[in-house]
Amino acid sequence: MTDEQALIAEIHNLPQSKQAEAVDAAIRLIKKLAKQNGKEPMKKSRRPKAGSMPGLFKIMPDFDDPIPGFEEYM
């Protein structure tokens, strides 16, 4: 039996409620080791960088003008 098979067998022997916890711990350990070895995959930025979409939005000259019908709230 290989180490991998032994690990899988041990995880299957755990109570159902603890199996997901064991898998999560193993994944965290793998990511930690990959980070230490410099093999961590590059993370994609979820937010665009400022200035990366020039010309996409245009602010009209009357942007700050009062909206008709809302004078009593101003």
N, C-alpha and C positions, 0 to 999 in steps of 0.2 A: 504494500500500500504506500503510495506517495504521500508526501507532506500535504499536498493539496487535497487528496482524498481523505486523509485523516482529519484535516480541518473541517471539511464539509460534513463528515460523519459526526464530529463533535458538535457542530452547529445544529445538526438535525436531532441530536440527543437532548438539546436544551428545550425548556418549555417554550411553547409557541410565542408567549409574550416576550421572551428574551432573545429569540432568534433574530429579529430585526435589529435589536440593540447590538448584538454581536457583529452583524454584517456592517452596521454603521461604524462601529469601532475599527473594524478591519479596513474599511475604506478610508477613514481618517488617518490610520497608520500608513497606508500606502501613499496617500497624498503628502503626508509629512516627510516620508522618506524620499519621495520624488522631488520635493522642494529642496531638501538638503543636498541631493545629488545634482541639482541644477537641471532636472529633466521635467520641471513643472510646465504644463502647457500654458501658453500665453492666454491671459484673460482678455476677453473682448470687452471693450468699453461699452456700456449701455447708453451713455449719453454722448451726443455729438460734441465735438470741441467747439468752443466759441469761435465764430468767424468762419466756420467750415461750409456755410451755405449762403454766401453773399448773393444778394439780389432775390432771394426766395420770398422775402416779405417786403412790402412797401407800405410805409406809413403815409397816409394822405395828409395834405396840408390842413384840412379841417378836423383833424383827429381830436383836438382838445375843445372844439366848439360844443356848446350845449346841445343836447338832443331835444328836438322839438317835442313838446308834450310833457317834458320832465322838469319844466322851469320851477314848479312849486317844491320840488325835492332838492333843488340846488341851493 
